[in-house]
Amino acid sequence: MTATVEPLGAPTPDDLDDVVDLIRTLGYSLDRDDLSSRLARLTPEAGHETWVVRDSAGRVSAVAGAHVMWAYNADRPTAQLLLLVVRTDVRRDGLGSQLLTHFEEWAHGHGALALSAVSAAATDSAHRFYQKRGYHESGTRYTKLG
């Protein structure tokens, strides 16, 4: 399936509802207001971009989000894919691959030397998805809340 990947831009209420539903499939709890507030911070000016793929009715079928960051150990930035989720009824239609390719092109356009993808530890299918596309485990991230 070939679909158009487009920047989310200023989301409509339907867009917010669709993206909230997609993020909830990953096990996260949020509502429209939460997402709206977060998107207000995740802007191109802050190094972030959010993309969507829409179905024939204009509803969001898939979403991805990324950012470019600079590190102390490199003269070129790293691009990190922070979110990629496809609606369950259209998985295996190639939308995830299209979004990943779009992310990679965007990252290279921003001069990124390294590309990374954040994937939940319990999501084996996501791990296989990235591995099939040339991504590999590259370390361990430690997290402490609060």
C-alpha positions as CSV (number, residue, x, y, z in Angstrom):
1,M,0.0,0.0,0.0
2,T,1.3,3.4,-0.9
3,A,-0.1,6.2,1.2
4,T,0.9,9.8,1.8
5,V,3.0,10.7,4.8
6,E,2.3,14.3,5.9
7,P,3.2,16.5,8.8
8,L,0.5,16.6,11.4
9,G,0.5,20.4,11.6
10,A,-2.2,22.0,13.6
11,P,-4.3,19.0,14.7
12,T,-8.1,19.0,14.5
13,P,-10.1,17.5,17.3
14,D,-10.5,14.3,15.2
15,D,-6.8,14.2,14.7
16,L,-6.2,14.4,18.4
17,D,-8.7,11.7,19.1
18,D,-7.2,9.4,16.5
19,V,-3.6,9.9,17.7
20,V,-4.7,9.4,21.4
21,D,-6.3,6.1,20.4
22,L,-3.1,5.1,18.6
23,I,-0.9,5.9,21.5
24,R,-3.2,4.1,23.9
25,T,-2.7,0.9,21.9
26,L,0.9,1.1,23.2
27,G,-0.4,1.0,26.8
28,Y,-0.1,4.7,27.6
29,S,-2.8,6.6,29.3
30,L,-3.6,10.1,28.0
31,D,-6.5,12.2,26.7
32,R,-7.0,14.8,24.1
33,D,-5.9,17.7,26.4
34,D,-2.7,15.8,27.4
35,L,-1.8,15.2,23.8
36,S,-2.6,18.8,22.7
37,S,-0.3,20.2,25.5
38,R,2.5,17.8,24.5
39,L,2.3,18.6,20.8
40,A,2.6,22.3,21.7
41,R,6.1,21.5,23.0
42,L,7.0,19.0,20.3
43,T,7.5,21.5,17.5
44,P,9.8,21.8,14.6
45,E,11.4,24.8,16.3
46,A,12.3,22.5,19.2
47,G,13.7,19.9,16.8
48,H,10.7,17.7,16.7
49,E,8.4,16.6,13.9
50,T,5.2,14.5,13.9
51,W,3.9,12.8,10.8
52,V,0.6,11.0,10.0
53,V,-0.9,8.8,7.3
54,R,-4.6,9.2,6.7
55,D,-7.2,6.8,5.5
56,S,-9.7,7.5,2.7
57,A,-12.0,9.2,5.2
58,G,-9.2,11.6,6.3
59,R,-8.8,9.9,9.7
60,V,-5.3,9.2,11.1
61,S,-4.3,5.6,10.4
62,A,-0.7,5.8,11.6
63,V,1.5,8.3,13.4
64,A,5.2,8.8,13.9
65,G,7.2,11.4,15.8
66,A,10.9,12.2,16.0
67,H,13.5,14.7,17.1
68,V,17.0,15.7,16.3
69,M,19.5,16.1,19.1
70,W,23.1,17.0,19.5
71,A,25.5,15.0,21.7
72,Y,28.8,15.7,23.3
73,N,30.6,12.9,21.4
74,A,29.7,13.9,17.8
75,D,29.8,16.8,15.4
76,R,26.6,15.7,13.7
77,P,23.2,15.2,15.3
78,T,21.4,12.0,16.0
79,A,17.8,11.6,15.0
80,Q,15.6,9.6,17.3
81,L,12.3,8.1,16.4
82,L,10.2,8.5,19.5
83,L,6.8,7.2,18.3
84,L,5.6,5.0,15.5
85,V,2.2,3.3,15.7
86,V,-0.2,2.0,13.1
87,R,-3.9,1.3,13.6
88,T,-4.4,-2.4,14.1
89,D,-6.8,-2.9,11.2
90,V,-4.2,-1.6,8.7
91,R,-1.0,-3.2,10.1
92,R,1.0,-5.1,7.6
93,D,-0.1,-2.7,4.8
94,G,3.3,-1.0,4.7
95,L,2.4,2.1,6.6
96,G,5.0,1.6,9.3
97,S,7.7,1.0,6.7
98,Q,6.6,4.2,4.9
99,L,6.8,6.2,8.1
100,L,10.2,4.8,9.0
101,T,11.5,5.6,5.5
102,H,10.1,9.1,5.8
103,F,11.8,9.5,9.2
104,E,15.1,8.3,7.7
105,E,14.9,10.8,4.9
106,W,14.0,13.6,7.3
107,A,16.9,12.7,9.6
108,H,19.4,12.7,6.7
109,G,18.0,16.0,5.6
110,H,18.9,17.3,9.0
111,G,22.4,16.0,8.8
112,A,21.9,13.2,11.2
113,L,24.8,10.7,11.4
114,A,23.0,8.2,13.6
115,L,19.4,7.2,13.6
116,S,17.8,5.5,16.6
117,A,14.3,4.2,17.4
118,V,12.7,4.0,20.8
119,S,10.8,0.8,21.3
120,A,9.0,-0.5,24.4
121,A,10.8,-3.3,26.0
122,A,7.8,-5.6,25.8
123,T,7.1,-5.1,22.1
124,D,8.7,-8.1,20.4
125,S,7.0,-7.4,17.1
126,A,8.3,-3.8,17.1
127,H,11.8,-5.1,17.8
128,R,11.6,-7.5,14.8
129,F,10.2,-4.6,12.6
130,Y,13.2,-2.4,13.3
131,Q,15.7,-5.3,13.1
132,K,14.4,-6.2,9.6
133,R,15.2,-2.7,8.5
134,G,18.8,-2.6,9.7
135,Y,18.4,-1.3,13.2
136,H,20.2,-3.1,16.0
137,E,20.3,-2.9,19.8
138,S,22.9,-0.4,20.8
139,G,23.0,-0.2,24.5
140,T,20.9,-0.1,27.6
141,R,18.9,2.9,28.8
142,Y,18.4,3.4,32.5
143,T,15.4,5.3,33.7
144,K,14.5,6.7,37.1
145,L,11.2,8.3,37.8
146,G,10.7,11.3,40.0
